[in-house]
């Protein structure tokens, strides 16, 4: 067989074999409309055949309606949230750094008085100054004008206290002096320092000028001469600690609205060895 006929016969045999063709894979271009043509059947039919119209059935308004939120008593959102949290049985959260305390406000479960901003304790600080004596400050969730009457007390452990907290309070709160600021509708009405015995009985009481106490914004501050709070430490080294509390008048456990720090006491900064306050 001539060579050219042999090559033609070979091509015919190769072409007759199944799957031996020279076909190559390819792709077919589809328009976007054709690609989404099956969306309506996938979505269960309907008038709309667009995926975007299914995901966004109604376009957003160009000028959406705004809603004004008004909190009670002129409070902002943060204060209102903390106030509502303080009315629940929330876990205790507080940070104590030296004499400074910062805590999430909460009313004790036993408290049955009015739940006002100026009775909701959020922190405190205390220090001894050589030329000024004791400087004590309690912080509240809101301005001190929220309620008509309140009693703010600083329980002081002068180093040898054995009396438990007021109205049978926590055993970790022991004090032998109380600095008390009483507030009325006209502001500070009385300031006094009580020295307390081991049984909790008041041994002596000293009234101070109301000018030594101030109500400013959400803070209650009072200055006490160092001589009115002598150390009772057996070692001779002053070891002062304190706890601040806010309460309604009455002196009962159910009148106490909050502590700082809570369930414990913390140091009063500035007490130096030898019994001399430092600046």
Short mmCIF file of the C-alpha atoms (twelve columns), coordinates in Angstrom:
data_MODEL
# 
_entry.id   MODEL 
# 
loop_
_atom_site.group_PDB 
_atom_site.id 
_atom_site.type_symbol 
_atom_site.label_atom_id 
_atom_site.label_alt_id 
_atom_site.label_comp_id 
_atom_site.label_asym_id 
_atom_site.label_seq_id 
_atom_site.Cartn_x 
_atom_site.Cartn_y 
_atom_site.Cartn_z 
_atom_site.pdbx_PDB_model_num 
ATOM 1   C CA . UNK A 1   0.000   0.000  0.000   1 
ATOM 2   C CA . UNK A 2   1.414   3.362  -0.893  1 
ATOM 3   C CA . UNK A 3   2.506   5.469  2.040   1 
ATOM 4   C CA . UNK A 4   -0.037  8.213  1.457   1 
ATOM 5   C CA . UNK A 5   -2.908  5.719  1.471   1 
ATOM 6   C CA . UNK A 6   -1.568  4.154  4.645   1 
ATOM 7   C CA . UNK A 7   -1.674  7.506  6.471   1 
ATOM 8   C CA . UNK A 8   -5.268  8.144  5.298   1 
ATOM 9   C CA . UNK A 9   -6.383  4.715  6.528   1 
ATOM 10  C CA . UNK A 10  -4.734  5.351  9.889   1 
ATOM 11  C CA . UNK A 11  -6.602  8.631  10.293  1 
ATOM 12  C CA . UNK A 12  -9.899  6.888  9.488   1 
ATOM 13  C CA . UNK A 13  -9.278  4.194  12.103  1 
ATOM 14  C CA . UNK A 14  -8.358  6.728  14.789  1 
ATOM 15  C CA . UNK A 15  -11.441 8.794  14.083  1 
ATOM 16  C CA . UNK A 16  -13.645 5.699  14.374  1 
ATOM 17  C CA . UNK A 17  -12.447 4.926  17.942  1 
ATOM 18  C CA . UNK A 18  -14.810 6.219  20.718  1 
ATOM 19  C CA . UNK A 19  -13.422 8.967  23.011  1 
ATOM 20  C CA . UNK A 20  -10.421 9.527  20.835  1 
ATOM 21  C CA . UNK A 21  -11.589 12.764 19.286  1 
ATOM 22  C CA . UNK A 22  -9.688  15.973 19.572  1 
ATOM 23  C CA . UNK A 23  -12.499 17.783 21.443  1 
ATOM 24  C CA . UNK A 24  -11.375 20.309 24.039  1 
ATOM 25  C CA . UNK A 25  -13.221 21.684 27.124  1 
ATOM 26  C CA . UNK A 26  -14.849 25.047 26.730  1 
ATOM 27  C CA . UNK A 27  -17.129 27.526 28.538  1 
ATOM 28  C CA . UNK A 28  -20.220 29.345 27.505  1 
ATOM 29  C CA . UNK A 29  -20.651 32.983 28.507  1 
ATOM 30  C CA . UNK A 30  -23.950 33.890 30.106  1 
ATOM 31  C CA . UNK A 31  -25.360 37.337 30.669  1 
ATOM 32  C CA . UNK A 32  -26.298 38.458 34.172  1 
ATOM 33  C CA . UNK A 33  -29.990 38.264 33.312  1 
ATOM 34  C CA . UNK A 34  -29.677 34.694 32.148  1 
ATOM 35  C CA . UNK A 35  -27.592 33.767 35.200  1 
ATOM 36  C CA . UNK A 36  -30.292 34.971 37.613  1 
ATOM 37  C CA . UNK A 37  -33.143 33.627 35.548  1 
ATOM 38  C CA . UNK A 38  -33.517 30.662 37.883  1 
ATOM 39  C CA . UNK A 39  -33.657 32.692 41.094  1 
ATOM 40  C CA . UNK A 40  -37.416 32.956 41.079  1 
ATOM 41  C CA . UNK A 41  -37.823 29.196 40.982  1 
ATOM 42  C CA . UNK A 42  -35.260 28.829 43.794  1 
ATOM 43  C CA . UNK A 43  -37.122 31.365 45.953  1 
ATOM 44  C CA . UNK A 44  -40.441 29.692 45.401  1 
ATOM 45  C CA . UNK A 45  -41.761 31.810 42.568  1 
ATOM 46  C CA . UNK A 46  -43.409 35.179 42.849  1 
ATOM 47  C CA . UNK A 47  -43.452 38.468 41.068  1 
ATOM 48  C CA . UNK A 48  -39.861 39.330 41.796  1 
ATOM 49  C CA . UNK A 49  -37.119 37.512 39.950  1 
ATOM 50  C CA . UNK A 50  -34.193 39.544 41.383  1 
ATOM 51  C CA . UNK A 51  -32.044 38.295 44.242  1 
ATOM 52  C CA . UNK A 52  -31.463 41.854 45.483  1 
ATOM 53  C CA . UNK A 53  -35.211 42.494 45.635  1 
ATOM 54  C CA . UNK A 54  -35.607 39.334 47.723  1 
ATOM 55  C CA . UNK A 55  -32.860 40.351 50.166  1 
ATOM 56  C CA . UNK A 56  -34.090 43.942 50.329  1 
ATOM 57  C CA . UNK A 57  -37.852 43.849 49.700  1 
ATOM 58  C CA . UNK A 58  -38.205 47.513 50.712  1 
ATOM 59  C CA . UNK A 59  -35.523 50.146 50.200  1 
ATOM 60  C CA . UNK A 60  -34.534 52.076 53.342  1 
ATOM 61  C CA . UNK A 61  -36.064 55.473 53.871  1 
ATOM 62  C CA . UNK A 62  -34.024 58.443 52.803  1 
ATOM 63  C CA . UNK A 63  -35.064 60.308 55.955  1 
ATOM 64  C CA . UNK A 64  -35.676 57.734 58.708  1 
ATOM 65  C CA . UNK A 65  -37.812 58.701 61.686  1 
ATOM 66  C CA . UNK A 66  -35.749 59.502 64.781  1 
ATOM 67  C CA . UNK A 67  -36.875 58.494 68.254  1 
ATOM 68  C CA . UNK A 68  -36.033 60.725 71.200  1 
ATOM 69  C CA . UNK A 69  -35.335 58.860 74.440  1 
ATOM 70  C CA . UNK A 70  -35.986 60.839 77.616  1 
ATOM 71  C CA . UNK A 71  -34.604 59.415 80.860  1 
ATOM 72  C CA . UNK A 72  -36.201 60.201 84.227  1 
ATOM 73  C CA . UNK A 73  -34.914 63.081 86.351  1 
ATOM 74  C CA . UNK A 74  -32.765 64.382 83.526  1 
ATOM 75  C CA . UNK A 75  -30.331 61.445 83.735  1 
ATOM 76  C CA . UNK A 76  -28.110 60.486 80.841  1 
ATOM 77  C CA . UNK A 77  -28.026 56.955 79.434  1 
ATOM 78  C CA . UNK A 78  -25.025 55.813 81.481  1 
ATOM 79  C CA . UNK A 79  -26.454 57.047 84.782  1 
ATOM 80  C CA . UNK A 80  -29.843 55.546 84.024  1 
ATOM 81  C CA . UNK A 81  -28.276 52.167 83.190  1 
ATOM 82  C CA . UNK A 82  -26.241 52.133 86.426  1 
ATOM 83  C CA . UNK A 83  -29.301 53.170 88.413  1 
ATOM 84  C CA . UNK A 84  -31.355 50.317 87.011  1 
ATOM 85  C CA . UNK A 85  -28.478 47.875 87.601  1 
ATOM 86  C CA . UNK A 86  -28.168 48.959 91.226  1 
ATOM 87  C CA . UNK A 87  -31.774 47.909 91.848  1 
ATOM 88  C CA . UNK A 88  -30.979 44.284 90.948  1 
ATOM 89  C CA . UNK A 89  -29.093 41.622 92.855  1 
ATOM 90  C CA . UNK A 90  -25.970 42.221 90.775  1 
ATOM 91  C CA . UNK A 91  -22.602 40.771 91.834  1 
ATOM 92  C CA . UNK A 92  -20.228 43.033 93.747  1 
ATOM 93  C CA . UNK A 93  -17.729 44.839 91.513  1 
ATOM 94  C CA . UNK A 94  -15.322 47.249 93.163  1 
ATOM 95  C CA . UNK A 95  -11.713 48.351 92.768  1 
ATOM 96  C CA . UNK A 96  -9.654  49.353 95.793  1 
ATOM 97  C CA . UNK A 97  -6.350  51.121 95.213  1 
ATOM 98  C CA . UNK A 98  -4.893  52.378 98.469  1 
ATOM 99  C CA . UNK A 99  -7.449  54.721 99.987  1 
ATOM 100 C CA . UNK A 100 -9.357  55.181 96.715  1 
ATOM 101 C CA . UNK A 101 -12.416 53.062 95.989  1 
ATOM 102 C CA . UNK A 102 -14.437 52.806 92.792  1 
ATOM 103 C CA . UNK A 103 -17.417 50.469 92.611  1 
ATOM 104 C CA . UNK A 104 -20.491 49.631 90.578  1 
ATOM 105 C CA . UNK A 105 -23.464 50.983 92.556  1 
ATOM 106 C CA . UNK A 106 -25.955 48.608 94.082  1 
ATOM 107 C CA . UNK A 107 -28.513 48.878 96.844  1 
ATOM 108 C CA . UNK A 108 -28.346 46.204 99.581  1 
ATOM 109 C CA . UNK A 109 -31.152 43.676 99.518  1 
ATOM 110 C CA . UNK A 110 -32.100 44.662 103.081 1 
ATOM 111 C CA . UNK A 111 -32.518 48.321 102.138 1 
ATOM 112 C CA . UNK A 112 -36.153 49.431 101.970 1 
ATOM 113 C CA . UNK A 113 -35.790 53.201 101.632 1 
ATOM 114 C CA . UNK A 114 -36.111 55.435 98.565  1 
ATOM 115 C CA . UNK A 115 -33.689 54.591 95.771  1 
ATOM 116 C CA . UNK A 116 -32.288 57.982 94.889  1 
ATOM 117 C CA . UNK A 117 -29.165 59.041 93.015  1 
ATOM 118 C CA . UNK A 118 -27.613 60.726 96.063  1 
ATOM 119 C CA . UNK A 119 -28.012 57.557 98.127  1 
ATOM 120 C CA . UNK A 120 -26.347 55.321 95.539  1 
ATOM 121 C CA . UNK A 121 -22.659 54.990 96.474  1 
ATOM 122 C CA . UNK A 122 -20.042 54.626 93.710  1 
ATOM 123 C CA . UNK A 123 -16.747 55.375 95.489  1 
ATOM 124 C CA . UNK A 124 -14.759 57.191 98.156  1 
ATOM 125 C CA . UNK A 125 -11.325 58.399 99.192  1 
ATOM 126 C CA . UNK A 126 -9.648  59.424 102.458 1 
ATOM 127 C CA . UNK A 127 -6.346  60.994 103.494 1 
ATOM 128 C CA . UNK A 128 -4.535  62.571 106.439 1 
ATOM 129 C CA . UNK A 129 -2.795  65.894 105.945 1 
ATOM 130 C CA . UNK A 130 -0.309  67.355 108.413 1 
ATOM 131 C CA . UNK A 131 -1.827  70.815 108.312 1 
ATOM 132 C CA . UNK A 132 -5.457  69.903 107.536 1 
ATOM 133 C CA . UNK A 133 -6.177  66.740 109.510 1 
ATOM 134 C CA . UNK A 134 -8.461  64.153 107.946 1 
ATOM 135 C CA . UNK A 135 -9.945  64.754 104.500 1 
ATOM 136 C CA . UNK A 136 -12.839 62.363 103.749 1 
ATOM 137 C CA . UNK A 137 -14.858 62.204 100.523 1 
ATOM 138 C CA . UNK A 138 -17.709 59.978 99.392  1 
ATOM 139 C CA . UNK A 139 -18.935 59.793 95.796  1 
ATOM 140 C CA . UNK A 140 -22.525 59.197 94.695  1 
ATOM 141 C CA . UNK A 141 -24.183 58.302 91.411  1 
ATOM 142 C CA . UNK A 142 -25.963 61.656 91.116  1 
ATOM 143 C CA . UNK A 143 -26.147 65.142 92.598  1 
ATOM 144 C CA . UNK A 144 -26.685 65.472 96.320  1 
ATOM 145 C CA . UNK A 145 -29.908 67.396 95.763  1 
ATOM 146 C CA . UNK A 146 -31.897 64.335 94.649  1 
ATOM 147 C CA . UNK A 147 -33.400 63.590 98.077  1 
ATOM 148 C CA . UNK A 148 -34.543 65.788 100.946 1 
ATOM 149 C CA . UNK A 149 -32.789 63.990 103.813 1 
ATOM 150 C CA . UNK A 150 -29.742 61.752 103.998 1 
ATOM 151 C CA . UNK A 151 -27.039 60.719 106.450 1 
ATOM 152 C CA . UNK A 152 -23.485 60.223 105.206 1 
ATOM 153 C CA . UNK A 153 -21.085 58.499 107.581 1 
ATOM 154 C CA . UNK A 154 -17.413 57.592 107.556 1 
ATOM 155 C CA . UNK A 155 -16.720 54.624 109.819 1 
ATOM 156 C CA . UNK A 156 -13.159 54.998 111.088 1 
ATOM 157 C CA . UNK A 157 -10.954 52.258 112.528 1 
ATOM 158 C CA . UNK A 158 -8.250  54.112 114.459 1 
ATOM 159 C CA . UNK A 159 -6.161  50.967 114.812 1 
ATOM 160 C CA . UNK A 160 -7.773  49.081 117.689 1 
ATOM 161 C CA . UNK A 161 -11.463 48.868 116.804 1 
ATOM 162 C CA . UNK A 162 -13.541 45.877 117.883 1 
ATOM 163 C CA . UNK A 163 -17.115 47.118 117.344 1 
ATOM 164 C CA . UNK A 164 -18.898 45.610 114.336 1 
ATOM 165 C CA . UNK A 165 -20.424 47.643 111.546 1 
ATOM 166 C CA . UNK A 166 -23.581 49.678 112.163 1 
ATOM 167 C CA . UNK A 167 -26.831 47.841 112.766 1 
ATOM 168 C CA . UNK A 168 -25.023 44.501 112.960 1 
ATOM 169 C CA . UNK A 169 -23.133 44.994 109.723 1 
ATOM 170 C CA . UNK A 170 -20.441 42.841 108.129 1 
ATOM 171 C CA . UNK A 171 -17.887 41.421 110.548 1 
ATOM 172 C CA . UNK A 172 -15.055 42.676 108.359 1 
ATOM 173 C CA . UNK A 173 -16.187 46.267 109.048 1 
ATOM 174 C CA . UNK A 174 -14.927 47.238 112.522 1 
ATOM 175 C CA . UNK A 175 -14.787 50.832 113.701 1 
ATOM 176 C CA . UNK A 176 -14.233 52.931 116.813 1 
ATOM 177 C CA . UNK A 177 -15.191 56.359 115.445 1 
ATOM 178 C CA . UNK A 178 -17.880 57.803 113.186 1 
ATOM 179 C CA . UNK A 179 -17.733 61.054 111.245 1 
ATOM 180 C CA . UNK A 180 -21.326 61.861 110.318 1 
ATOM 181 C CA . UNK A 181 -22.714 64.467 107.932 1 
ATOM 182 C CA . UNK A 182 -26.485 65.050 108.011 1 
ATOM 183 C CA . UNK A 183 -28.195 66.636 105.029 1 
ATOM 184 C CA . UNK A 184 -31.564 68.391 104.952 1 
ATOM 185 C CA . UNK A 185 -33.505 70.341 102.361 1 
ATOM 186 C CA . UNK A 186 -31.265 73.392 102.915 1 
ATOM 187 C CA . UNK A 187 -27.985 71.474 102.669 1 
ATOM 188 C CA . UNK A 188 -25.698 70.315 105.474 1 
ATOM 189 C CA . UNK A 189 -27.512 70.597 108.800 1 
ATOM 190 C CA . UNK A 190 -25.087 68.866 111.197 1 
ATOM 191 C CA . UNK A 191 -21.564 67.458 111.378 1 
ATOM 192 C CA . UNK A 192 -20.293 65.462 114.315 1 
ATOM 193 C CA . UNK A 193 -17.559 63.049 115.382 1 
ATOM 194 C CA . UNK A 194 -18.458 60.132 117.662 1 
ATOM 195 C CA . UNK A 195 -15.875 58.003 119.459 1 
ATOM 196 C CA . UNK A 196 -17.200 54.460 119.916 1 
ATOM 197 C CA . UNK A 197 -16.377 51.828 122.547 1 
ATOM 198 C CA . UNK A 198 -15.855 48.083 122.052 1 
ATOM 199 C CA . UNK A 199 -19.569 47.354 122.390 1 
ATOM 200 C CA . UNK A 200 -20.532 49.978 119.823 1 
ATOM 201 C CA . UNK A 201 -21.716 52.451 122.459 1 
ATOM 202 C CA . UNK A 202 -20.907 56.109 121.807 1 
ATOM 203 C CA . UNK A 203 -18.332 57.297 124.376 1 
ATOM 204 C CA . UNK A 204 -18.152 60.930 123.310 1 
ATOM 205 C CA . UNK A 205 -19.645 63.153 120.620 1 
ATOM 206 C CA . UNK A 206 -18.211 66.389 119.238 1 
ATOM 207 C CA . UNK A 207 -20.205 68.736 117.020 1 
ATOM 208 C CA . UNK A 208 -18.291 70.466 114.238 1 
ATOM 209 C CA . UNK A 209 -19.134 73.581 112.228 1 
ATOM 210 C CA . UNK A 210 -21.203 72.754 109.162 1 
ATOM 211 C CA . UNK A 211 -18.700 74.753 107.097 1 
ATOM 212 C CA . UNK A 212 -16.257 71.823 107.431 1 
ATOM 213 C CA . UNK A 213 -18.563 69.699 105.251 1 
ATOM 214 C CA . UNK A 214 -19.595 70.378 101.674 1 
ATOM 215 C CA . UNK A 215 -22.022 68.921 99.143  1 
ATOM 216 C CA . UNK A 216 -20.679 69.539 95.662  1 
ATOM 217 C CA . UNK A 217 -22.165 67.814 92.650  1 
ATOM 218 C CA . UNK A 218 -22.083 64.095 93.361  1 
ATOM 219 C CA . UNK A 219 -19.563 64.321 96.234  1 
ATOM 220 C CA . UNK A 220 -19.771 64.623 100.015 1 
ATOM 221 C CA . UNK A 221 -16.614 65.958 101.670 1 
ATOM 222 C CA . UNK A 222 -15.701 66.687 105.267 1 
ATOM 223 C CA . UNK A 223 -12.553 67.829 107.047 1 
ATOM 224 C CA . UNK A 224 -11.828 66.677 110.594 1 
ATOM 225 C CA . UNK A 225 -9.038  67.980 112.850 1 
ATOM 226 C CA . UNK A 226 -6.538  65.198 113.559 1 
ATOM 227 C CA . UNK A 227 -6.827  65.686 117.319 1 
ATOM 228 C CA . UNK A 228 -10.456 64.532 117.297 1 
ATOM 229 C CA . UNK A 229 -9.474  61.070 116.035 1 
ATOM 230 C CA . UNK A 230 -6.539  59.910 118.179 1 
ATOM 231 C CA . UNK A 231 -4.971  56.585 117.293 1 
ATOM 232 C CA . UNK A 232 -5.975  53.484 119.271 1 
ATOM 233 C CA . UNK A 233 -3.312  51.239 117.747 1 
ATOM 234 C CA . UNK A 234 -1.624  49.096 120.402 1 
ATOM 235 C CA . UNK A 235 1.706   49.279 118.549 1 
ATOM 236 C CA . UNK A 236 1.788   53.057 118.663 1 
ATOM 237 C CA . UNK A 237 1.920   53.222 114.869 1 
ATOM 238 C CA . UNK A 238 -1.219  54.827 113.416 1 
ATOM 239 C CA . UNK A 239 -3.163  52.372 111.298 1 
ATOM 240 C CA . UNK A 240 -6.288  54.140 110.135 1 
ATOM 241 C CA . UNK A 241 -8.876  52.583 107.839 1 
ATOM 242 C CA . UNK A 242 -12.364 53.586 106.820 1 
ATOM 243 C CA . UNK A 243 -15.626 52.755 105.065 1 
ATOM 244 C CA . UNK A 244 -18.107 55.283 103.710 1 
ATOM 245 C CA . UNK A 245 -21.870 54.708 103.814 1 
ATOM 246 C CA . UNK A 246 -25.001 56.550 102.743 1 
ATOM 247 C CA . UNK A 247 -28.308 56.048 104.544 1 
ATOM 248 C CA . UNK A 248 -31.678 57.534 105.262 1 
ATOM 249 C CA . UNK A 249 -32.392 58.778 108.813 1 
ATOM 250 C CA . UNK A 250 -33.321 56.030 111.260 1 
ATOM 251 C CA . UNK A 251 -30.145 54.171 112.195 1 
ATOM 252 C CA . UNK A 252 -31.467 50.745 111.220 1 
ATOM 253 C CA . UNK A 253 -29.858 48.212 108.916 1 
ATOM 254 C CA . UNK A 254 -32.739 48.657 106.480 1 
ATOM 255 C CA . UNK A 255 -31.863 52.375 106.224 1 
ATOM 256 C CA . UNK A 256 -28.355 51.788 104.825 1 
ATOM 257 C CA . UNK A 257 -28.334 52.423 101.058 1 
ATOM 258 C CA . UNK A 258 -24.714 51.585 100.253 1 
ATOM 259 C CA . UNK A 259 -21.083 51.196 101.342 1 
ATOM 260 C CA . UNK A 260 -17.679 52.086 99.877  1 
ATOM 261 C CA . UNK A 261 -15.775 49.856 100.064 1 
ATOM 262 C CA . UNK A 262 -18.335 47.136 100.521 1 
ATOM 263 C CA . UNK A 263 -17.845 44.206 102.947 1 
ATOM 264 C CA . UNK A 264 -14.447 45.510 103.998 1 
ATOM 265 C CA . UNK A 265 -12.446 48.614 104.947 1 
ATOM 266 C CA . UNK A 266 -9.426  50.228 103.311 1 
ATOM 267 C CA . UNK A 267 -6.553  52.367 104.542 1 
ATOM 268 C CA . UNK A 268 -6.571  56.104 105.065 1 
ATOM 269 C CA . UNK A 269 -3.474  57.299 103.272 1 
ATOM 270 C CA . UNK A 270 -0.952  59.523 105.000 1 
ATOM 271 C CA . UNK A 271 -0.503  57.818 108.401 1 
ATOM 272 C CA . UNK A 272 3.224   57.816 109.185 1 
ATOM 273 C CA . UNK A 273 5.205   55.868 111.825 1 
ATOM 274 C CA . UNK A 274 5.373   57.607 115.175 1 
ATOM 275 C CA . UNK A 275 1.761   58.752 115.065 1 
ATOM 276 C CA . UNK A 276 2.383   61.895 113.042 1 
ATOM 277 C CA . UNK A 277 0.186   62.499 110.022 1 
ATOM 278 C CA . UNK A 278 2.072   63.277 106.816 1 
ATOM 279 C CA . UNK A 279 1.314   65.823 104.146 1 
# 
